[in-house]
Amino acid sequence: MPLPPEDRQSSPYTGWTRAHWEATADDLLAAVRPYASPGRALLDLPGARPSWSGRRSDGLEGFARTFLPAALRVAGAGGADPQGLLERYAAGLDAGTRTPTTERDLANGDHESWPPVTDRGQAMVEAASIAFALRLTRPWLWDRLEGPVRERVGRWLTGALHHTPNDNNWWLFPLSVGGFLAEAGIEEKDAHAAVRRGLEKIDRFYLGHGWYTDGRPRAFDHYNGWALHLYPVLHAHLAGDRTMLAEYGDRLALHLAGYAHTFGGDGAPVHQGRSLTYRFAAASALWAGALTGHTPLAPGTTRRLASGTLRYFLDRGAVDENGLLTLGWHGPEPRLVQPYSGPASPYWAGSAFLGLLLPADHPVWTEPELPAPAEVRDTVLALPQPGWLVQSTAHDGLVRLHNHGSDDQPADAVQPDNPHYARLAHSTATGPTHEGVADNHLALLVGGQPTERGRIRPLGAGDGWAASTWLPRVAGQDLPGVTVTSLTVAHGPDEVRVHLVTGAAAGTGVRHGGWAVAGSRVEAGPAATARADGRLTSELRNLWGFTTAETVPVPGGTAYGPTAVLPVLTGTLPGGTALLACAVRLTGTGGPSPLRGPELEIESGGGETGETWRLSIRWPDSTVHHLRIGPGTVSTRPGS
């Protein structure tokens, strides 16, 4: 179905209105209909492979994750349902709960039965979406179901109250189920207990100022918005619990104050973390703030950000020729897909349609769009809880996220680096390399093998800077006696990255990757420069300690294109305590080039003066930053 005409008067940045959101929801929901089982309990979407939970679980996921946007669509229309959505999902509720089975595959002719909710099983996740959908549509669906069907669905959902979730955002799935069951009068005592328990568990993860870690010590990513904030706030809103909403809504508002700065001028969210195939689910926390009144954003800013991210993906191939969301980023991209994801996993994005609960006359739909924060002015914003420094430039709308605090490492072990967490930086226009030289990473070369970053220990984030220390690892082991202290300082479009390496043997090779940009154009000059067909420019220049600059191809490209290039610096350590520094720049069309500044001055350090170095950075606009860096310690101050 064609979309409505753009409205550039009310939406000067995206052209999209509420009507575009409604039409998009209708199109996405219509596209999945041919893949429903005869009883409509499972949606067996086509895909290259099933998830690790099996095809039956994937079919339940398809039902649940499309049921939620269907419920938002109908509830947002006051119960109007011209497409007959609720009739289809009512039939599926009936068929799926008749004979729940542990059979993983669609065998023995049973193409309807749902798997039961078990400890740490995927059905617990999907039960939460079903519970929210039932809660949103209760007058038009649940209350009209026949008694035996309500009894079976309720019994199936109660499994979420009596089984153990994973120790992360999963605690919110029993909470979500409990919220509905308590209102429906089903196992009310256990339902209320699940709500209390879920809140107590996620409170352990809350680090303040709007930021949760997702179970692991330092796992910061998009789950902050589309789960850890969304679920408790939506539950409190639907329950009418003003006390709970005040507490968790205030946390959401604090989160949105920083999170709003992570969307690019083209609508893209930062390409960082896991489950990136959920794509425009990144908008759900924005809508939750507007829905509950817990947001620092103006209504026109909320809509501009949310519509921008929806358009960003739909305009870049997120939907295939059959109208289905694919496992990937723009189009299919297997390298960013986790084993737990199946063909229907991308429909977690359905939570982005939360804005439809806001009536058509709400200011978020009627006030003109306002520019995104990244479009207003150049900004460098410190987020100390996750250890991030967000840098954006207004002329190109690019957002860069400098990472000195999120590694997704478990508490009891150090796993191999995940490129979507371990890099020094991520952005709204670049993805990490998966083969060859690592982008945005300093590697020591030991026996020809590059080291990994491992566990990141944040040292702080402040006015224009963020820093961390880490123990380089190779072959699954820390390098004995070797530590790296890393500092990023950002100003305008420019970055300086400083590393102090302590304990490495003289003659150890080092290699530093810059931003990997999709494309294939390479330019010669004093800096290693890669240009993505004139759209993006990635530059990297030695300031101290490196000896060679080059640009290398990226095998297999990135999520942004099948070919990519990467600027790289290399050198050799002198032993003892060694300083390395480089200037880095990622810019879009119309940005400053070539990279001649900033300039680095060594005020003192190294040699006979000990392990602490005093440095100053003079930026192209003559602004100065003074730095002090030692093993495991950094400080900065502006100067003149």
N, C-alpha and C positions, 0 to 999 in steps of 0.2 A: 504494500500500500504506500503510495507516495506521501512524503511528509508535507505538512502545511508550508506555505510560503514563509520565508524568513521575515522577521519583524525587526528591522534595524532601528526603528524609532525607540521601542521599549527595551530592546536588547542590542545595543550598538556594538557589543564585543562578540557575541556568539550568534545573534539572530534568532535564538531559540526562546520559546515561551512554554507555558504549561502544556499547550496543545501538542508541542513536539515531544514532550515527555510522555504524554498519553499515547500518542501514535507509536512511539518507539516501544513502549511496553506492549501495546497490542501486537505489533509486528513480531517481537521476540516470542511472545506467548503463542501466537498463531503458528510460528515456524516449528515448534516442538510437537504439535499435535499429531503429525503422522507417525511419530515414534512411540506413542503410548501403547501399552498392552491393551488387549480387548476389554479388560475390566477397568483400565485406566489407572491402575495402581502403580505401575512402573513406567518410567520413560527410558527406554533403551536407546540412547543416542549413539550415533555412529562415532567411532574413534579408533585410533591406531592400536590402542591397548586398554585393557581395563585397569582400574586402580588395584592396589594390593588387597583391597577388601572384596574383590570379585564383582561379577556383573550384576548379581542381584542387589547388592549394596549400591552399586552405581545407578541401578534403576530407581531405587528408593531416593537416592540423592537427586535424580532428575525430577521426581515428583515433588519432593520437599522444596527444592531450591527454586522451582518455578511457581509453586503454590504461594510462596511469600510475595513475589511481585504481583501475582494475580490478586491476592488479598489486598495489597496496597492499592491496586488499581480500582477494585470494587469499593473498598471502604472510602477511598478518596472521592468516589462518585456518589457517596451517600447510599450505596447499595445497588445502584443501577448496574446492570450486568448484561448488556445486549449481546455479548459474545458467548454467553452461557458458560462462563468460566467456573463458577461455583458448582454447577451441576456436574461438571466433569470431575472436579476434585472430590465432591461428595461420593461419586461412584468409586473413585480410587480409594478413599478412606474405607469404604465398605469391603471392597475386594482385597485390599492389602492386609487387613487385620483378621481375616477369617481363619487362616491357618499359618501363622508365622512359622518360618522355617530357618534352620541354620545352614541349609544348602546354599553354597556360595554361587553356584552357576544356575542358569535358567534351565534346569533339567527336569526330566520326568513330566514334561508337559505343563509344569506349574510356572506360568509367566505372570503371576499376580502377587504371591505372598511376599510380605516384607520380612527381612531378618529381624529377630528380636533385639532389643537393647541389651547390650552386655557390657562388662567392664572394659573401658577404653575402646569400645567398638564404634565404628562410624555411624551406626544407627542412632547413637546418642546425639551426635551433631545434628542429624537431620530431624530428630524429634523436636529440637528447639525451633527450627523453622516452621514445622507443622503446628507447634503450639502457638507461636506468635500469629500465624495465619488464621488459626481458629479463633484466637482472641480478637483479632481485628474484624472478623466477619461473623461474629457469634450470632447476631440477630438474623442473618440471612442464610446461615449454613448450620452451625452446631445446634442451634435451638430447633431446627427443622428436621434434623436427622431422626430416624426411627430409634427407639430406645435401645434395641439390641446392638445397633451400629455404634451409638454413643458409648455403650458399655464396653464393646470390644476396643474401640479407639482409646478410650480412657485407660483400659487395662494395659494396652500396648505402651502408651505414654508413661505409665507409672514405672516402667522399667528404668526410666532415667532417674527416678528418685532413689532407687535401691541398688544402683551399680556405680562403680568408681570411675570417674573421668581421669584423663591425663592431668598432671599437675601444672596446668597453665590456663589459658583462656577457656578451656573445656569446662571449668567449674561453672561457667555461665550457662551451659546448656541445661543441666538440671534446674538451675534457677529459672530459666525461661519456661521450662515445662511446669515447674512448680507454680509459677505465677498463674498460668492458665488453669491448672487443675484445682488450685485453691478457689478460684472464682467459680469453677464448674461444680464444686462440692464433692470432688473426688479425692479421697485420702488426704483430707485437708491438713491434718497434723503433719504428715510427712512432706506434703507440698510446701507448707510454710517453713519447715525445717530446711528444705533444699534451698529456698530463697536465702534464708539467714546464712547457711553454710557457704553458699556461693559468694556472697558479699564478704564474709570473713576471709575466705581464701584469697580473693583478688586483692583485698586490702593489704595482704602480705607483699604483693607485687608493686604496690604504689610507692613511688619514690618522691612524690611531691611535684608541684607546679604543672600538673596535668599529664604526667608521664608514668606509665606502668612498664615494667619489664614483663615479658610473656613467659613467666615461670622460671626460665633459666636466669642466672645472675645478671646478664647484660644482653637481653634479646629485645631490641627496640626495632619496630618496623610498623607496617600498616595495620597490624592487628590492634595497635593502640586505638585507632579510630573505628575500624569496622567490626570490632568485637568488644574490647575491654571497656570502652566508653559507651558504645552503642547499646549493648544489651542491658546493663543495669539502668541506664537512663530511660530507655524505651519501656522497660518493665515498670519503673517508678511512675512514668507518665501514664501508662495504661491503668495502673493500680490506683492512681490518684493519691499516691503517698507523697505528700508535700515535703515531709522531713527528709525522706530518702532522696527525693529529687533535688532538694536544695544541696545536699552533700555531694551527690554524684554529678549533678548538673554543674555545680561550681567547678568541679574537676574538669568536666568537659570544656567549659568556657576557657579555663586556663590552657588547656591543650590546644584549642582552636586558635588562640592568640599566636602561637608559634606555628602550628600546622598549616594555617592559611598561607604562610610564606613559602611552603614547599611545593606549590603548584606553579608551573611555568606559564608564561604568557600565552602559550598555545593550548593550555589546559592540561598538559601532562603532569601527572604526579611523579615524584622522584622514583627512579627505577632502583629500588633497594628492598631487600628483605625477601621473605618467602611468599608463596601463594600469589605471585604477581599476576597470574592468570585471572584473578578476580577483578582486575582492571578498575572499572568505574565504581566499584564498591567504595573506592576512596572518597566518594562524595557523601556517603551515608552519615558520617559524623557531622558534616556541615549542615545537613538537613535536620539532624537530631537537635543541634543547637537552636536552629530557628523554630522547630516544632515546640520545644519546651521553654523557649525564651532564655536559654543559657548559652549565649554566644556574644562575643565582643564585636561580631561582624555586622555591618549594615545589611539590610535585606538585599539590596542590589549587589553587594559583594558576594553574599552567599549564593545567589542564583548565578552570577557570572562564573564563580569557581565551579559550581556543580554542573552547569550546562557546558562549561568549557571542557571538563574532563570527560563527560559523556560524548560530546562531539569529537573530541580528540581521538578516541578509540574507534568510533563508528566511521569516521572519515579515513581511517588508516587500515581498514581490512580486518577488524576484530570479528566481524560477522562474515561467514562464508557464503558461497553461492546458494545455499539452502536456507539462509537466514539464521544459522546457528552460530553461537559463540564458540570460538575454537580455543584449544589449549595453547596459550601463547600470550603475546603482548600486542603487537599490531596484528599480524596474522599468526599462524602456528609457529611455535618456538619450543621444541621439546626440551632444550637445555635448561629452561627455567621452571620446568614442571616437576613437582615432587612426586614420589611414588604413591602417596596417598590420594593423588588427584586422578579422577576418571573423566570420561567425556562430558559429564554434566557439571563438573566442579566449577567451571567459569560462571555458572548461574548464581553463585554467591553474590555476584554483581547486582542481583535483583534488589538487594537492600538499598541500592541507590535511589530507588523509586519511593523512598520514604517521604520525599517532599510532596507527593500527591496527597498526603494526609492533611496538608495545609490547604484551606479553602481557596478557591480561585480569587477571592477578593483580599487575600492576605497580602501585606506589603511585599513579601518575598516574591510574589508573582506580579504585582502591579507597579512597584517602583522601578525606575530605569536601572539597568545594569550599571554597576560601578567597576572601575578597573581592579584587577587582581593586585595584591600587594607587590608582586614582582614587576608590575607595569607602572607603578607609581614613581619609584625612585630606586637608585642603587642602594642595596641594603646588605649589611653584614650583621647577622643576628646569632647570638650565642644561646644554645639550649643546654645548660649544664647537666641536667639529669641524664639525658641519653649521651652526653659527651659530644654533641654535634655543633658545628658552626655552619649556618645557612647563609649562603652568599648569592645574591641575585642582582641582575643588571637590567635596567629598564629598557635600554635601546634594543635588546634582543629577547627579553623575557626569559632568559635562561636562569635556572636555579641550580646551584651546586651545593651539595651537602658534604661537608668535610667531617669524616668519621673518626672520632677518637674515643668511642665508648660502646659501640654495639658490635658484638662478635658472635652471638648465638651459641656460645660454648656452654656445655653442661657444667654443673658444679664439680662433678667428681672425675672429670677426664678432659683432655684436650683433643679435639677431633681435627681432622684436616680442614684447612680453611675453606669456607664457603664464599665464593666470589661475590655473592650478593650481600655479604655482611663484612668481610674482612678487609675490604679495600680502604685506602685512605680517603677516598672520595667517590661519590655517586652523583648523578645529575638527572635532570628531566629530559636530556637529549642524547645520553650515551648509556650503553650497557657494558657490563664487564666482559673481558675476554675469558674464554673457557679453555683455549688451547694456546700454546706458544707463550710469549712473554706476558706476564700479568700487568694489566693496566693499573695505574694509581697505587703502586706498591713498590717498596724498597726491598730488594732481595740481596742477601749475601750469597755468594756462589761458592759452595763447598763441594769439592769433588765434582764440579760441573753441575751440581744440583742447586736450584734456587731455594732459599729458605722461605718458610711461611711465617705469618704474623702471630698465629696462635691466639692466646688469651690477651685481650687488650685491657690495660689498667689505666683508666682515665686520670689525668693530672689536673683537669679543670678546663673550663671554657669561659672566656670573658670578652672584653671589648676588642673584637677583631681577631681573636685567637682561640685555638683549642689545642690540647696536647695530650699525649699518652706515652706510656712506656710498655714495652713488650719484650718477650724472650724469643728470638728467632729460632725456628725449628726446622729440622731436616730429617727425613726418614722417620717421622713420628717422635723425635726426641729433641729436647732443648739443646742448643749448642752450649757446652759447658762454659760457664763464666762469661757469657756474652749477653749484653743487654743493649736495647736501642731505645732512646728517648726521642720522640717525634713531636714536632711543633708545626702547626699550620697557622700562618698569618695571612689575612685576606683584606684587600682594600680595592674598591671599585671592581674592575674586571680581573684584577691580578691576584695571584697567590704567591707566597714564598713558603716552601717546605724545608724545614731544617731538621736534620737527624744527627744525633750524637751516638756513635757506636763505641761501646766500651768492651774491651776484652777480646776482640777478634785478632787473630794472628796477622802479622804483617804479610802483605801480599794477597790477602783475601780479596777476591773480586766483588764488586757491587754493581747492581743494575737497578735503575729507577724508571718505571713506566709512567707516562703521562696519561692524558685522556685518549681513549680509543674512539675514533670517529668513523662512522660508516662512510665509505667512499674509497677513492684510490689515488687521490692527487697528493704528491709530495713536493715540497719546495725546499730548495737549498738555502743555506744562510747560517748565521751564527747560532741559531737555535734549531733544534730538531722540530720541524713544522709539518703537520699533516693537515690537509684541507679536504673537507668532505664535499666535493663537487660544488664548491663555492658557498655552501650553506653554513657549515661549521668550520672553525679553525681551531686546531689544537696545537699549542706551542709549548716547548720545554727548553729551558736554557740553563746551563751550568752557572752557578754563582760561587761554589767552593767545593773542591774535592773530587769532582768528576773530570774525566779527560776526553771523552768521546761522545758525540751526539749523532744519532741516526734515526731514521724512521723505518719501521719494519711492517710487513703485512700481518694481518691477524687471521690465522687459519679459521675458516668457517664464518668469519665476520662476527657480528653481535646481534642482539635482538632488534637492532635498528637497521640492519642491512646485511646481505650475504657477503659483502666485502667490507673490509675496514683496515685502517692503518693506525699505527701507534708510534708516537715519538718516544725515544729511549735514550737515557744517559747511562754511561758505564764508567767505571774507574777501578782503582785498587787502593785498599786501605793501608795506611802506614803502620798500623799496629797501635797498641795502647788505646788512647781515647781519640777518636777521629771524628771530625766535623764534616758533614756533607750538607750542601744547600743548593736549591734550584728554584728558578722562577717558572711559574706555570700559568698558562692562560687557556681558557676555553671560551670562545666567542662565536656569536652568530653573525649573520650578514650585517655589515655596517659597523662592525666593531673595530677597535683600534688595532693596528698591525703595522709593522711587525713588532715582536716582543723585544724591545731594547731596554726597558726598565723592568723592574726596580733594580736598585743598586744595593749591594751588601757591603758593609764595612765591618771588619773585625777590630773591635776596640781593645780586647784583651782575651787571652785564653790559649790553651794548648801549650805545648813545649814545657818550659820551666815554670809556667804560671799555674799549673795544676789542671784539673779536669773541668772547671767551670769556664764557659766562654761568655764574653759580653759582645753583643753584636748590635748593629743598627741597620735598619732598612729605610732607604729613601725611595719613596714611590714617585711615579712620573709627575704627580701634581705637587711635589716637594714636601708632602706629609712625611713624617719620620716616625718609625716605631723603634724603640730600644728594647732589646731582648737580653735575657740571661738564661742560659741553658746549661745544666749539669746532669749527671746521671740520675734520672728519676725526679728531676726538679726543673721547673721553668718559671719565668716571670716576664711580663712585658709591660711597657708603659709608652704612651705616645710622647713625643717630644718635638723639638724644633731644631 
